[in-house]
Amino acid sequence: MEPFDDPICCGGAVHDRTPKLDRARFLSSAAGAAAGLAAFQTAPGTTGIPIPSALAAGANQLVILGTAAGPPPVPGLTGISTALKLGDRVYVIDCGRSSVTQYANAKLGFTNLAGIFITHLHADHVCDLWNFFLLGAGWASPTDSLRKAIPVYGPASPGLPLPPAYPPGRQVPTAVPANPVPGIKTLVDRCNEAFAYSTNVLVRDSGIMDLRRLADVREIPLPNAGAKPLGPTAPPMKPVTIAQLPDCTVTGILVEHGICFPSYAFRFDTEGGSVVFSGDTALCSNMVTLAKGADVLVHEAVDLQYFKDHGYSSTLLAHLKGSHTDIGDVASVAQAAGVPRVIVTHLAPGGLVTTAQWLAGAKQGAKKAGYTGQIGIAEDLAVYDLRG
């Protein structure tokens, strides 16, 4: 089988299923990871950073809704999503698989949701976006529900052309040729249209609100005239203001995520501290620029050694390296930016590498980079104080 036939995506990368993959070892690794996860769940504090906090009214906290890269579902783990709670207002960054369920499980309160921020339009970051409105909005009191419009910030269309298939030379179809590169507003509008029957019926028999009034979509215009779909996708630049909100200022910057463009990292500056969300990114100077002097860096990671050890092709490995940050390099970003705390999430492969292995890789990288700050491996529904 040729590489990239029967592709499986993971963390924005495409995995080839060549005969080199030892399925017995793969299944054995999965079983071991499941056992490690079960052990971790009964041993709080093994993530590296101090034992996660409990949700506290009025506090400034990070709530990890989901940690898994995707798009394929990972048993026992929720797709990538994080909530930033500033007092009684909550902002959600990326809406991976089941993030709405996790939001409810975290008891954050839909009436407290103040905004949603989407780093890029890969399916594993947006698949639950409309569910915040479809399932969590418009219901009559006393049900906990969104009842007023909230801003949704995300990428505008990058415009044509579409990038070529990776690796070069592959022939691939184009979905929706009439509009192959929609931005986030079109995504939300089309979701609203697709669920029109449900909305129209529920408006009539359950008295829900018109969902079209509740999603205030605000597309982020391309912030750098030199950035282009065919590259460079993240030329060096200064952060730009994304939103000026009552309790924080949100800035953003373009980052490198393979051929997915635009991809953003976001920074929230608040009176109670500052936190940066990397989104999906390879090592990128713009990440250091955005994260300078922040209190917390929430950064993605891929375990390249896992893919090497399990016989994945050099083509895939090169693609992963060009789209994501190896666990051994995360600390170098924090070191260069002077950030004292790092929380590692968007774990690829999720569920197949134990928490202890993730932490060992991160600490090895920290030693190499001379980083002496705190590094933690996120778990679903963990809560961290914004300032430790």
N, C-alpha and C positions, 0 to 999 in steps of 0.2 A: 504493500500500500504506500502510495506517495505521501510525503508530509502534507498536512492540512486537508487531506481527504477525511470525511467524517469528522469535522472539527468539533472540539469541545472548548468552550470559552471558560477562562478562569481568571478573575481579576483583570479583565480587559485583554487577556492574551488568548491566543488560539492554540490549543494543544493538539498535536498530531497523535494518532493512535496507531503507531507503527508497531510491527512485531517485536521491536526492541523493548517494549514495555512489558515487564514481568508482572502479570496480573496477580499471581499468587502473592508476590511481595507487596503489591498495591493493597490487596485485601487484608494482608497481615498488618500492614501499616495502619490501615483504617481501624482495625480492631484494637490495635495498641493505642491509637489516638483516642478512641472512644473510652477506653479504660482510663487513660490519663486524664481526660476531661472529667470523668466521674469522680476521680480522686481529687482533682483540683476543686470541684464544686463543694467538697466537704472540707477543704483546707483553705479558708480565706487568707489572703495576704501573700499567696505564693506568686502573685503576678509581678513582684519586684518593687513596685511603688508601695508606700504604706497601705495598710488594710483599707479598702474603699469605705467611704462614709455612708451613712444613711441619708435618705432624702430629708431635707430640713426646710421648713417654711421660711421664706424670706432670704435664704442663703443663695450665694452664687456658686453653682455647681455644674459639673459635666455629668450627663447620664448617657452611658453607652447603650444605645438601643440594640445595635447589632454590629458584629465584627467580621462577618464572612465576606470575602470577595466572591465574585460570581461571574456570570449569571447562574450557573447550575446550582440548585439548592444543595445546601450542606446539612445533613441530618444533625439536629441538636443545636444548630447555630442559626441566628437571624442575619439577614443581609445587612450590608453596611448602612449605618445611620447613627447619628449622635444628636443629643439634645443639649442645648446650653440654657440652663435655668438662671435667670438674673432676677433675684427676688421672686416675684410671682408671675413674671413673664417668661415664656419659653420660646426658643428658636430651634428649629430642626435643621440640621445640615445633612443633606442627602436622605433619600427615602427608599432604602433597599427593601428587599422582600420581608414582609411581615412587620415592617417598622410601625405601622398603625397599631397592630396588636401589642407590640412592645411598649409603645407610648401609653396605651391603656394599662398594661401590666405594671409600668413604672409609676402609675397613679399621678401623672403629671397634670392632667386636666385639660380637656380640649378647649374649655373656656379661657385657659391661660395661654394658648398658642398665639404667638405674636408675629410669626414669620417663618417662612421656609426658604432655605438657600440650597440650590443645586449646583454642584461643582462642574458637572458635565452630563451629557445625555446618553451615556451607556445605560443599558437596561437595568443593570444591577444597582444603579443609583437613582432611578426614577420610577421603578415598577410599582411602588406603593404611593406615589405622589398623589394621584387622583383619589386614592382611597381615603386620604385625610378629609376630602370633601364628600365623596360618595358615601362613606360610612360614618364619618365623625362630625358631620356638619348639618346644620339646618333643623335639628330636632327640637321639639317643643320642650320647654322647661317642665319638670326639674331635671330632665336628662342632661348629663354633661355633654355639651355640644358646642361646636363653633356656631356663633350666631351673628358675627359681623365679618366684614371682608378683611382678610389678612394678605399681606404682600407675599408674593412668591417670586424670588429672584433666581434667574438662571440664564444660560447662554442664548443669545440670539442666533439665528441661522448664520453659519459661516459663509454662506453663498457657495456657488459652484466654482471650480470643478470638484467632483468627488475625488478623493485620493485613489491612486491605483491599488489593486489588491496586493496583499503581502503574503508570501514573497512575490517579487515581480514576475509577471507572465501568466499568473493564474487568471482564468476567465470566470467571472462571477456575474450573477444577475443583479439588477438594480430594482429595489423595491420602490413602488410608487414613483415611476419615472417623471410624472408631472410635478412632483414636489419631493425630491429625494433627500433634501437637507433641511427639514423643518426645525425651527427654533422652539423654545419652550412654550411660547404662547400658542403656537399651532398645536403642539402636543396636548396642552390642556383643553383647547377648544375642541379638538377631535374626540377627546375622552368624554367631554360633556355631550357631544353629539351622539356618541356610541351608546351612552347610557340614558338617552333621552326618554325612552319608554319607562324605565324604572323611576326616573325623576318625576315625570308627568303623572304617573300613577300615585306615587307617594305624596306629591303635593296635594292630590285630590282626596286620598283616603287617610293620610296620616298627618297632614298639615305641616310637612317640612317646608323649609324656605327654598326659594329658587337658588340652586347651587351656583348659577352663573354670577350671582351677586357676591359670592363669598370668596372667590379666588381672584385676587387682584394681581395679575401677572405683570411683572416688570422685567423685561428683557435687558440683559447687560450688553450694551453695544461693545464691539471690539475695541479694546482700549489702546491698541498699538497699531498704527498704520502699517508697520513693517511686518506684522504677523499675517500669515496666509495659510490656507488649507494645505498647500503643498510644501509649506515650510518657508522660513522658519516659523514654527508654531508657538514658540515662547522666547522671542528675542529679549535680551536684557531690557528691563524697563523699571520704572518707579511704580509702586502700588497706586491704584486709583480708588476713589471713593465709590463704594457700591450703594451704601445706604447710611443715612444719618437718622438714627432712631432715638427715642426718648432716653434709653438707658445705655446706648453703645453706639460706637461708630464702626461700620463694617467697611473694610478695604479689601481689595482683591488684586490678584496678579495672575498672568498666564503661566502655566507650567507645562512641561513636556510629558505627553501621554501617548506616545506612538503617533498613529495617524488620526487619533480622536482629537478634533479641534472645533471650537476652543475648549480647553480644560482650565479650570481655575482653582486656585487655593484662596481661602478666605481668612481674614483676621478680624477678630472682635475685640475692640478696646473698650473697657468699661472702668468705672470707678473702683471696682473690686478686683481688677486684674485683666490681663490680656491673654487670649488664646488663639492659636492658629490651627487651621484645618488644612492639611495638605491636599485633600482630594487624591486623585490618582496621579502619580508623577514619578518619572525617572529622576536621578540626581540632576539638579537644576539650580543654577545660580539665583534664579528668581525666588526660589523657596527661602534661601538664606536672606535675601533682601526683605522679603515680607515678614519673616520671623524674628528679625533683629530685636533683641531685648524683650521678647514676649515672656510671659510667665509659664505658659504651657504650650507644647507643640503636640498636636494629635496627628500622627504620621502613619501613612500606609507602609506595608512591607510585603515582600515576596521572599521566600526561601529558595534562592537559586540552587543551593546545594541539593535540596530535595529533588528538584527536577533533573539535575545532573546524575544523581545517584539512581534514579529510576528510569534512566535510558531515554530521556526525551532528546529530540534532535538539536543539533547546533543551531538550526534555523529558529526553532522555538526559543532557545535560550537567548539568542541575540535579540529576538523580539521582546522577551520579558525584560531584558536589561534596558531596552530602549523605551519601555513603557512604565516600569515600576522601579522601586528602590529596594535593593537587597537588604535584608535584616541587618547585615554586618555594616551597612553604610548609614543607617538612620542616625546613629549618634554623631556622625561627622557633621550632619546638617545642624543638629542642636549645638554642637561645639562651635561651629563657624558663626552661628547666629546668637550665641550667648544665652541660650534658653535653659533654665535649670531643671525642667521636668519634661519628660517625653512619655506619651502614651501611644503605644503601637497598636494599630487596628487595621481593618481591611486586609485580613491575613490570607495569603495565598501560598500554598493550598490550605484552606480552612479545614480543620478536623483531622488532617493527616500529619500534622506536626504538633507535638505536645507543647503545652505552655512552657514547660521546663526547657524544651529545645529552643523555642522562640527566645526565651530570656537569655539562654546561654549564648545564642548568636548575637543578640543585642549587646550583651556585656563584653563579648569578645571584640565587637566593633568599637565599643566605648573605650576599651583599653588601648586599641590601636589609634584612636583619634585623640586620646588624652582627655576624654570627657569624664567628668566626675559628678555630673548631675544624676538625678533619679530617672530610671527607665522602668516603665511598667508595661505589661502585656494586657491589653484590655480583654474583658470578658463581658458577655451580654448582661445588661442590666446593672453593671457596676456603676457606682456613683463616686465621683471625685470632687473634692472642694477645689475651687478655682485657684486658690492660693493654699498650698500645703503647709 
